[in-house]
């Protein structure tokens, strides 16, 4: 919640993203990655999580075919060009 409170007034309704948004977006991505990893580690060992990361790139096309909505959400989180304030 502190992240949102800290940056909520930085964004405008302009059609174009500003350069000052980049570090904010990078911090957001870091928070998301940490959150996902901590949830994974609640149920899986570090070795399992590392194996998942290593294997995921090779199975991504199959995963995307089976879970397109999930992939769209995840890609939307990391693709700054689609980020809207």
KEZA-587040 format. One line per field, with one value per residue (C-alpha): residue number from 0; x, y, z. Coordinates in Angstrom, 1 decimal. Layout:
BEGIN
num: NUM,...;
X: X,...;
Y: Y,...;
Z: Z,...;
***
This chain:
BEGIN
num: 0,1,2,3,4,5,6,7,8,9,10,11,12,13,14,15,16,17,18,19,20,21,22,23,24,25,26,27,28,29,30,31,32,33,34,35,36,37,38,39,40,41,42,43,44,45,46,47,48,49,50,51,52,53,54,55,56,57,58,59,60,61,62,63,64,65,66,67,68,69,70,71,72,73,74,75,76,77,78,79,80,81,82,83,84;
X: 0.0,2.9,4.1,0.7,0.5,4.0,3.5,-0.2,0.1,3.0,0.9,-1.2,-3.8,-1.5,-1.4,2.3,4.4,7.0,10.6,10.1,7.6,10.4,12.0,8.5,7.6,10.8,10.1,6.6,8.0,10.5,7.6,5.6,8.5,9.2,5.6,5.3,8.5,7.6,4.2,6.0,8.4,5.5,4.6,7.8,11.5,14.0,15.3,11.8,11.3,14.7,13.9,10.6,12.3,14.9,12.2,9.5,11.1,11.1,7.4,6.0,4.4,2.5,1.6,0.3,-1.8,-3.4,-3.5,-3.8,-5.5,-2.8,-0.1,-1.9,-2.0,1.7,2.8,0.8,2.6,6.0,5.3,5.6,4.3,0.9,0.9,-1.8,-1.9;
Y: 0.0,2.4,2.0,3.2,6.0,7.1,7.2,7.7,11.4,11.0,9.7,11.8,10.9,11.7,9.3,9.1,7.5,9.8,8.9,9.4,6.5,4.0,3.7,3.5,0.7,-1.1,-1.0,-2.3,-5.2,-6.0,-6.0,-8.3,-10.7,-10.8,-11.5,-14.3,-15.9,-15.7,-17.4,-20.1,-20.7,-21.2,-24.4,-25.4,-25.8,-23.3,-26.1,-26.6,-22.9,-22.6,-25.6,-24.0,-20.8,-22.7,-24.9,-22.2,-20.6,-23.8,-24.7,-21.1,-21.6,-24.7,-22.8,-19.8,-22.1,-23.6,-20.4,-17.4,-15.2,-15.8,-15.1,-11.8,-10.7,-11.6,-10.0,-6.9,-6.5,-6.5,-4.7,-1.0,0.0,-1.3,0.2,2.7,5.0;
Z: 0.0,0.7,-2.9,-4.2,-1.8,-2.6,-6.4,-7.0,-7.7,-10.1,-13.0,-15.3,-17.9,-20.8,-23.7,-23.6,-20.7,-19.2,-18.6,-14.8,-14.8,-15.7,-12.2,-10.7,-13.1,-12.4,-8.6,-9.3,-11.2,-8.4,-5.9,-8.1,-8.6,-4.9,-4.1,-6.6,-5.5,-1.8,-2.6,-4.6,-1.7,0.7,-1.2,-3.1,-2.3,-3.7,-5.9,-7.4,-8.0,-9.6,-11.8,-12.8,-13.8,-15.8,-17.6,-18.1,-21.1,-23.0,-22.2,-22.4,-25.9,-24.5,-21.3,-23.3,-25.4,-22.3,-20.2,-22.5,-19.9,-17.3,-19.8,-20.8,-17.2,-16.6,-19.8,-19.0,-15.7,-17.4,-20.6,-19.8,-23.2,-22.2,-18.7,-18.1,-15.0;
***
